[in-house]
Amino acid sequence: MLVAIIAGVAAGCLGTLFGVGGGIFLVPVLQFVVGLSFDSAAAVSQITIIGTSIAVACTDANRRLANVRLAMTLQVLTLAGALAGGFLLAVIPAAIEQRIFGITAAVIVVVMLRRLDIRNIILDVGCDVGRLGARIADPESGCEVSYRVRRWPAAFAASTAAGAISVLGVGGGVLIVPVLNAWCGVPLRAAAATSAFMIGATAIPGVVAHLKLGHLVVPQLAAAAVLGVLAGSRLGIWLGPRIGIRSLKLLFALILVAVAAKYLLFLGQPGGSR
């Protein structure tokens, strides 16, 4: 339980900083440190993602950055993807699930690093931001900036795919945030806040699917992780404005590299059965 609390703190902090729900970090810890099967770790992670989303979405800082109109537009697709992912969960072998988890992390690293020094901001606050663009306060520029949302097909496809992979406990935000930032013109902080607003609802079909399939959910570990997430989210809120965008991207990429390497090079899993 102590490990779950500590992992929850880290997951909550990362989830707040990057809008990813923290599952990309929590699942490996629960699997390789605590010793849960992959499916059980994913189920616990889904519960904590709901807690992360609620904790982050209710903060003033997130409300100022989150693009609610964009979130509600994409939420329909993420929920559809999550429902489809729940059906796929019953037929995909656990080993394949882990490979998907690792490949997702590796692909996102490439996407993030390709646009490491590119920022999606428009300094002219009077410009037309379109139907779903927005204006936000940018701590690095020290002023209000604008952005437009571009490449809708990429956003729609990423949202659907994010919902489908969210049942693995990874949190749909790990796909939504980099795509919105790298291809759709949304600044990283705004993309993370928008994703955090969405991922709680997306995680609910995943929890139901895991319970329906009889995957072990340890209530004590889930509760401990949620408590950690609540504390970690506060830490993430404090750290967010104090860390530069480039440093955030590098930290995100470093974590994903470690996760991808573990799941793509490690062929088994402790307690490996479902």
Secondary structure by P-SEA (a helix, b strand, c coil): caaaaaaaaaaaaaaaaccccccccaaaaaaccccccaaaaaaaaaaaaaaaaaaaaacaaaaaccaaaaaaaaaaaaaaaaaaaaaaaacccaaaaaaaaaaaaaaaaaaaaaaccccccccccccccccccbbbbbccccbbbbbbbcaaaaaaaaaaaaaaaccccccccccaaaaaaccccccaaaaaaaaaacccccaaaaaaaaaaacccccaaaaaaaaaaaaaaaaaaaaacccccaaaaaaaaaaaaaaaaaaaaaccccccccc
